[in-house]
């Protein structure tokens, strides 16, 4: 299968328990790249640059180097596959995908496997090696899957997370599926997302934490994804503050209203991505023993509470921006209405002033024979003086009332 085909959208097909994994890939369309239709552009932010975006990116560890670890020429699209000691937490050795079954038989270690946009052949190997449930495989490749967590017969926990990544001035959304068993953890990245290399470096420098097993790795990945929501919300907040300078204007600007509407749409998208992660954190914090893989370390619970705190920070930021944006939109429409009222008042004032000469000219334009003042020597000067005096009086009063 060609690599470009692998990166194209994988259309969901319902899988029955006796179906083959290949049915997941029953329809591949080259015309719709994965999740591209859900990318969001931050409109009108002409001052934003790629450097601004990089500066606001969250890294899991400030000392770790950000780099993309995908080797497109690698076999099976395997980013990493390592064995870790349960006793010491040290990284033991790299494991080939074909040797995973043998490595899993060793109860003294666990496997951390990372995949990026895997192909059909790779997923067949992974499913066979780790004995993954076919329904979880289906959900891992479902387009625009909602974030969720499920357990399968106390043998495996399946987690789906939506990722958000800033690229230049565009918010790109992707999906990460995580399979966690007693002695393995598998991550499958689909679509745009940040590299998990900083997470691996962070974990490798803390072998005492890796002694908890795969649950600590799952926490680290979840924490990394949640932390990377903040640069997006910060960028949206900066853009909202930029748009505020256009709000206090009496003139209606269609592009300003469009930008505010697009920002509202992006906030709705981000909230839909962030909100379900609360249920995932709650699952690991408040789970029952029968709901999770045996061997789950109780010492990991505080780490998930910490992730939940970070998540609430992002969620509060989104809710705050949402409320502020509603205020800004209402204020903008009120300012536009005030501007229209100003125009109406000016038109009314000038209409009142012009009504004076119109009325006088109408009276003396009726051509009656018996109008004595028509034959008076100073009638023209008097009438003109009266018109000027009345118009000046009205103009002065309208000016004083700030109608003009």
VEXKOL-627611 format. One record per residue: y, z, x of N, C-alpha, C in turn. Coordinates in steps of 0.1 Angstrom, whole numbers, plus 5000, padded with zeros to 4 digits. Layout:
N
YZXYZXYZX/...
***
This chain:
404
498850005009500050005000501250005009/502249925006503449915014504350035012/504950075023505850195023506950185013/507550065011508650045002508050074987/506850034985506250054972506050204970/505650274981505450424979506750494975/507850444980509150514977509750474964/509150374957509650334944509150434934/509750424922509450524911507950524907/507450644905506050654901506050694886/505650604878505650624863504550714859/504850814851503850914847502850854837/501550884840500450844830499750974827/499450994815498751114811497351124817/496951234823495651244830494751344822/493651304819492651384813491851454824/491151564821490451634832489451554839/488851444833487851364840488451234846/489751224846490451104851490551104866/490850984871490950974886492450984889/492751034901494151054905494850924906/494150814908494850684909495550644897/495250704885495950664873497350714873/497650814881499050864882499950744887/499450664895500250554900499950424893/499750434880499350314873500350204871/501650254872502750154870503850184880/504050094890505050114900506050004899/507350044897508349944895509349944907/509549824913510349814925511849814921/512149804909513549784905514249914903/513550024902514250154899513850254910/514750274920514450374931514350514925/513650594931513350734926514650814924/514850844912515950934908517350884910/517550754914518850694917519750704905/519150684893519950684881520550824878/520050924885520651064882521551104894/521851014903522851044913524251064907/525051144912526351174906527451154917/528451074914529551044923530751134919/531351204929532451284927533651194926/534151154914535151054912536451104917/537251004922538651024925538951104937/537951164944538251254955538451164968/539551104969539851014979539951084993/540251214993540451285005539151325011/538051325004536851375009536251275019/535651325030535051245040533651295043/532851215050531551255054531551385062/532551405070532651525078532851645069/533651635059533851745049532551785043/531751685040530451715034529551785043/529451745055528651815065529051955068/530351975068530852115070530452215059/530352165047529952255036528452265034/527652185041526252195040525752335044/524852385036524152515039522952495048/522852565059521652565067520952695065/519652695066518852815064519252915075/519352865087519652955098520852895106/521952965108523052905115522752855129/521752915135521452885149520552765150/519952725138518952615139519652485138/519152375144519752245144519252165132/520252095126519952015114519551875119/518351845115517851705118516851665108/516651535106515651485097514351475105/513251535100512051535107511051435103/511451345094510551245089510351135099/509051115102508650995111508050895102/508750785099508250685089506950615095/506750625108505550555113504350645113/504550775109503350865110502350835099/501150865102500050845093500150935081/499750885070499650965058500951035053/502050995058503351055055503351205056/502551255066502451405068503651445078/504551525073505651575081505151685091/504351775086503751875094502551935088/501551975096500352045091499852135102/500152265101499852365111499052475105/498252535114497452655110498252785116/498252885108498953015112497953125111/498053225120497153335121497653435110/496753485102497053595092497253725099/496653745111496753875118498053885125/498453785132499653785141500853715135/500553615126501653525121502053415130/501353405141501753305151501153165147/501953065151501452925149500252905158/499152865153497952845161497852705167/497752605158497552465162497952375151/498152245155498352145145497052095140/496952065127495652035120495851895114/494851805118494851675111494351685097/494851595089494551605074493051595072/492351525080490951505078490151635082/490851725090490151845094490551965086/491251945075491852055068490652135061/489652075056488552145049487952245058/487752205071487052295080488052415084/489352385085490252485088490452585077/490252545064490352635053489152735052/488052695058486952785058487152915066/488152905075488453025083489453115076/488953235072489753325064490753395072/490753385085491753445093493053365095/493153255088494353175090494753105077/495953055077496352975065497052845070/497052745061497552615065498852585058/499852535065501152495059501252345061/501152265050501152125050502452075043/503251985050504451925044504251775043/504551725031504551575028505851525023/506151405026507351345021507051205014/507351195001507051074994505651024997/504551094995503251055000502750934991/501850864997501250744990500050794982/499450694975498250724967497150774976/496850694987495750734996495950875001/497150915005497351045010497051155000/497551134988497351234977495851244974/495151144974493651154972493051244982/493451224995492951305006493351455004/494551475000495051614999494351674987/494251604976493551664964492151704967/491451614974490051644978489951754988/490851764998490751865008491052005003/492052014994492452144989491952174975/491252084969490752104955491852134945/492852054945494052074936493752024922/494352094913494152054899494851924896/494251844888494751704885496051714877/496151814868497351824860498551864869/498351944879499451984888499851864896/498851784900499251654907500051564899/499751554886500551474877501951524876/502151654875503451714873504251694886/503551694898504251684911504951554912/504451454905504951314906505651264893/505751354883506451324871507951304874/508551204869509951174871510851274864/511851324871512851424866512151544860/511151594867510351714862511251834862/511251914851512052034851511352134860/512252224866511752324875510852424867/509752464873508852554866507852614875/507052714871506052774878504852794869/503652754875502352774867501252824876/500352904870499252944878497952884872/496952854881495752794877494552884881/494052964871492853044872492853134884/494053184887494153284898493753224912/493653094913493353034925494552964932/495452914923496552844929497852864920/498952864926500252874920500952744923/501452684912502152554913503652574909/504552524918505952544916506652404918/507552374908508352254909509852294910/510552244919511952274921512752144922/513952144916514852034917515852054929/516051964937516951974949518251894947/519251944953520551874952521151864966/521551744970521951714983523251634983/524151674992525451594993525351495004/525551365000525651255010526951185008/527851205018529151155017529851225005/530151144995530751194983529851184971/528551184973527651164962526651284962/526351334950525351434948524051364944/523051374953521751314950520751424947/519951394937518951494932517551444935/516751544939515351514943514451624937/513151614940512151714935511251754947/510951884947510051944956508952014948/507651974951506552044944505852124955/505452244951504852344960503452384954/502452374962501152424959500852544968/500552664962500252774970498852834966/497952844976496652904974496453024982/495253084983495053204991495253175006/494953055010495053025025495752895027/496652855019497352725022498652725014/499552645018500752615011501152465014/501352395003501652245005503052224998/503852145005505152105000505151954999/505651904988505751754985507151724981/507851654990509251624987509351484982/509951464971510151334965511651314963/512151194967513551164965514451234975/515751234974516651284984516551444984/516451494996516551634998516751665013/517251785016517451825030516151855037/516051825050514851855058514551995058/513252025057512752165058512552215072/512952135082512752175096513452315099/514652335094515252475097514352585091/513652555080512852665074511652695083/511052585088509952605097510352685110/511552645115512052715127512252865124/512852885113513153025108511853105107/510853045101509553115100508853135113/508853035121508253045134508853155143/510053185141510753285149510453425143/509753435132509553565125508053575122/507153575132505753585129505353705122/506053815124505753935116505853925101/506753835097506853805083505753705078/505353615087504353525083502953595081/502853715085501653795083501353815068/502453805060502253815046501453695040/501453585047500653465043501553365037/501053275029501753165023502953205014/502853325009503953365000505253375007/505253415020506553425027507153285029/506253185032506753045034507252995021/506653025010507152984997508553044994/508653174998510053234996511053165005/510653135017511653075026512152935021/511252855016511552725010512452744998/512052834989512852854977514252904981/514352994990515653044995516452935001/515852845008516552725014517152635003/516352604993516752514983517852574975/517752704972518852774964520152784972/520052814985521252814993521952684994/521152574993521852444993522452394980/522352484970523052454957524552494960/524852594968526252634970527152534975/526752454985527752344990528152254979/527152224970527452134959528452194949/528252324945529152394936530552404943/530552434956531852454963532552314963/531852204965532452074965533052044951/532352074941532752054927534052144924/533952264929535152354928536352294935/536252244947537352184954537852064947/537051984941537451864933538251904921/537752014914538452064902539852104906/539952184917541352224922542252104925/541652004930542351884933542951814920/542051814910542451754898543551834890/543651964893544552044886546051994888/546351934899547651894902548151774893/547151714887547451604878547551654863/547151774861547151824847548551844841/549451904849550751944844551651824844/551251724837552051604835552151564821/553351524816553551494802552951354799/552651274810552151144808550651134807/550151064797548651054796548150954806/547151004814546550914824545050914821/544550794817543150774814542250814825/542550774837541750804849541550954851/542651034848542551184850541551234840/541651194827540651244817539251194820/539051074826537751024830537151114841/538051144851537551234862537151364857/537851424848537551554842536251554834/536051444827534751424819533551414829/533751334840532651314849532351444856/533351524859533151654865532351744855/532651744843531951814832530451774832/530251644833528851594833528051644845/528751644856528051694869527751844868/528651924862528452064861527252084851/527152014841526052024831524651994839/524751884847523551844855523151964864/524052014871523752124881523252244874/523852274862523352394855521952374850/521652254846520252224841519252234853/519652204865518852214877518652364881/519752444881519752574886519052674876/519352664864518952764854517452794854/516552684854515152714853514652794865/515352784876514852854888514853004886/515653054877515653194874514253244869/513653154861512253184856511253194867/511453104877510553104889510653234897/511953274899512153404906511653524898/511853524885511353634877509853634877/509153524878507753514878507153594890/507753574902507253634914507753784915/508853814908509353954909508554044899/508253984887507754064876506354024872/505653954881504353904878503254014876/502253974868501054064867500054024877/499154114881498154084891497253964887/497053954873496253844868496953714868/498253704871498953584870499153514884/498753584895499053524908497853524917/497953444927496853434937496553574942/495253604943494853734949495353734964/495753854968496153874981497753854983/498353844971499853844971500353974976/501153964987501754084993502854144984/502754274981503854334973505154344981/504954334994506154345003507054225002/506554114995507353994994508254004982/508054094973508954104961510454114964/510854204973512254214976512854084981/512054004988512553874992512953774980/512153784970512353704958513553754950/513753894951514953944944516153894952/516053884965517253834972517553694969/516453614967516653474963517353464949/516853554940517453554927518953594927/519353684937520753714938521553594943/521053514952521653394956521853294945/520753284937520753194926521753234915/521953364913522953404903524353374908/524553384921525853344927526153204924/525153114926525452964923525652944908/524853024900524953004885526253054880/526653164886528053224882529153124885/528953064897529952964901530052844892/528852794887528752684878529352724865/529052844860529552884847531052904848/531552964859532952974861533752844861/533152744868533752614869533752554855/532652574848532552514834533652564825/533852704825534952764817536252714822/536452714835537752664840538052524837/537052444837537252304834537552284819/536952364811537352354796538852394794/539252494802540652534801541552424806/541152364817541952254823542052134814/540952104808540951984798541852014786/541752144781542552174769544052184773/544352234785545652234790546252094792/545452004797545851874799546151804786/545351814776545651754763546851824757/547051954759548252014753549451964760/549451944773550551894780550851744776/549851674773550051534768550651534755/550251634746550851644733552251684734/552551774743553951824745554851704750/554251624758554951504763555251414751/554251394743554551304731555551364721/555551504720556551564712557951544718/558051544731559351524737559851384734/558951284734559451154731559851144716/559051204707559451204693560751274691/561051384698562351454696563551364701/563251294712564351204717564651094707/563551034702563750924692564450974680/564151094675564751154663566251184666/566551234678567951254682568751134682/568251024688569050904689569150834675/568050854667568150804653569250874645/569351004647570451074641571851034645/571951014658573350964663573650824658/572650734658572950604654573150594638/572650694631572850694617574350704613/575150764621576650774618577350644617/577350564627577950434626577250344616/575950354615575250274605575750304591/575850434587576350474574577750424571/578650444581580050404579580150254578/579450184587579550044586578949994573/577950064568577350024555578350034543/579050144544580050164533581150064533/581650034544582749934545582249794545/581049774545580549644544580149594531/580549674521580149644507581049544500/582149514506583149404502583649434488/584049554485584749584472586149544474/586749494463588149444463589149564464/588849674458589849784458589349894467/589549874480589349974491590649984499/591550084495592950084500592950084516/592050164522592050184536591750054544/591249954537590949824544592249754548/593349784540594549714543595549804550/595049924554595950014562596049964576/597249984582597449934596596549994606/596350134605595550204615594150234610/593650174600592350204595591250184606/591250074613590250044623590150144634/591350184639591450294649590850424644/591250454632590850584626589250584625/588750474619587250464617586550474630/587050404640586350404653586450544660/587650604658587750744664586850834657/586750824643585750914636584350894640/583950764642582550734646582350794660/583250784669583050834683583050984683/583851044674583851194674582551254668/582151194657580851244651579651214661/579551104667578451074676578551164688/579751194693579851284705579451424701/579851464689579451604684577951614683/577351514677575851514676575151514690/575651424699575051414712575151554719/576351614718576551744725575551844720/575351854706574451954701572951924704/572551794704571151754707570951784722/571951764730571851794745571651944747/572452024739572352174740571052224736/570452154726569052194721567952134729/568352064739567351994749566451894741/567051824732566351714726566651584733/567651594741568051474749568151514764/
***
